[in-house]
Amino acid sequence: MAEYMERHHLVSKTKTLLIAPVVFLSVFFVVPVTNTFLRYFRFSEFGNVLSNQSLRGVAWFSLWQAVVSTLATLAIGLPVTWALSRFTFRGSRLARGILTAPFVLPAVVIAAGVLAITDSRGVIPILWAHVVFNVSVVLRIVGPRWAMVNLRLEHAAATLGARPSHTFTLVVLPHIADAVISAATLVFVYCFTSFGVIAILGGISRRTLESEIFTQAVRLGNTETATALAVVQAVIIGAVFFITRRSSRSLSTSLHVSSPQQLRTKPTHRLTPLIITAAAIVVVASPLLATIYRSLVVNGQLSLSAWRTIFSGTLPALSVSPQSVITTSLVFAITAACICVPLALLVASNSAPRALFSLPLAISAATLGIGLIITFNRSPFSWRSERWFIPLIHAVIALPLMIRALEPAAKAIPNSLRNASATLGASPFATWRHVELPLLKPALLRATGLSMATSLGEFGATSFLSRSGSTTLPIAIAQLLGRPGVATQQAGFALAALMVLVTVGVMSRA
Amino acid sequence: MLKVSNLTVAFDGITILDEISFTVPTGETLAITGPSGIGKTTLLNAICGIIRTTHGNVLIDDTDITSLPTHKRGIGLVSQTGDLFPTMTVSQNIEFGLRISRTPQRERTVRVNELLDLVGLTHLAHRNVAELSGGEARRIALARALAPRPQVLLLDEPLSGLDQETHESLISDLARVLKQTTTTALLVTHDQSEADLLANTTFVLPRK
């Protein structure tokens, strides 16, 4: 009884600490988003938007490009997920690393990479950039599920005469369908709310609802129209989540993790997984390498001028020096991590309401952006132009991902360890410091890396808040690549290449 | 008739099976015995084409099937765990091979009922496979493997891990089914009494 009371007391104490993340998310997310809808949503404007042919075109483009991007991502992502989940071969771990890296890369960098290859803007480059970014989503979500489908079931099907295509559709697909639908839903939402990719590759004719919300709210000052568009976007996203909600049912009780087969033991078609993996790597990695190539080569000649400029020079196209942009981005990333990781740890260590902390995933960055500029524009809360406000918002956006990154590690610590520590005289803080923290260290490092990568790449909400003194790397890349001039473009590619190297560097150390 | 000739399986320079040869006459059962880890399951996997053979041949009625993929070999397999498809009912599991070969629905139904009757589980036709006991699952796995009328049936320790009572009832059922269906079968077991009861001859897998 005494132990129960003590435990209950400890739980109450840590629950009290949950106030910090709840207040943080409420003030910087719930209040601005709610404020937007309460102040600017008009049914009459909603009707105007629906009757405006140009805006209907934007909505239609957002929808169909998201559907086609999702199908293209699945067409490339599912075969390579099969190859890497079912077989191990020399280089398979490296291949997985290369294919999952774009997940933490900023969308503008991937878009810059595609632009470096195609040298043109439009639908095909947009679709390609979306595929590069999202193949990693399929691999991360469907891969573990596929590995849980017992390989012997496939062998059993083959001995009953089933061709590989039959085995896939009749035996494997029923098991992985839930994961495929989950991945497809996420990919659809990412592509539907695409902003960074559209900013670089959309040109003047291709706009999504997300980029149009920014244009209407910031460039044209039509906040009511922007809010109505945000509602249309939220309704479509809500409908997609509603339609696919049943996909979460799981068959895992009858399955177990099946070790991948060594490719050399495969009796026939041993080259197939290798060819599929190589093709996916070409699609995904070539834009990233292209940014580096384009930053080093001008008119067929090797030139380091872009790199010299970004480290020591100035560019007329940017109102600040490139080195100042780099410093700003790094300071923001570190600040965001310092805010976000402790808050995420508090949530992950307690059974806090998950729905509240998942909200930033369901609401687009542009919708949040409008809320921030209309809510934090009056004294004493006129923070929208403050430099410190941007990393704070990066922390809001990174919070749901951080919680998901830390939760498995926090939940894996058995209560018996805490009890043992307490019976040895350790206070709750001493237990946390000496028992829990060392166990959480690897997950905390990963979460810090992920938080920094999210901040470094954040484009949507930052577009609403960025001023000349607070230009971040993605904003600078979009500005440079959006302007003419070989030197300007090359500097844009050099900054994108720098981001590839910095992000991969941060994530490989985490 | 199943003929295995000089079958060798080696990976990374490690030989798992070395020059294995034997013949199983049509309608007979050969038991493969040997201690754990000797390569009994590897031998079955190589015969049905789940893993690659380094050299040697597998022939059915003098036709070399060594280079054929698993689904074209006409060899059925009952594994140690049954491996029933958890997303299908008992009937759907048995029907699977017939559905793949596009057997007409009427014939499929007749065959499924015939096999359910053969293994004595007609009452479980529409049951979810997750609800089956260990013994029932093995019987259904046997019925499923027999449904497409394979030329050769491979049985990989089909009676292992069962309680004594289930083991005894299943062993007599298996003996009856093999006799009734006159299937050419290869039975892997580490239990000599099982081999004596079910097989016409026994082949002891040699140590490498």
Interface residues (C-beta under 8 A of the other chain):
Chain A: N150 R152 L153 H155 A156 A157 A158 T159 L160 G161 A162 R163 P164 H166 T167 L170 V171 P174 H175 L251 T253 S254 L255 Q262 R264 T265 K266 P267 T268 R270
Chain B: F11 D12 N45 C48 G49 I50 I51 R52 T53 S67 P69 T70 H71 K72 R73 G74 I75 G76 L77 S79 T81 D83 F85 P86 T87 F96 G97 I100 S101 A130 R144 A145 A147 P148 P150 L154
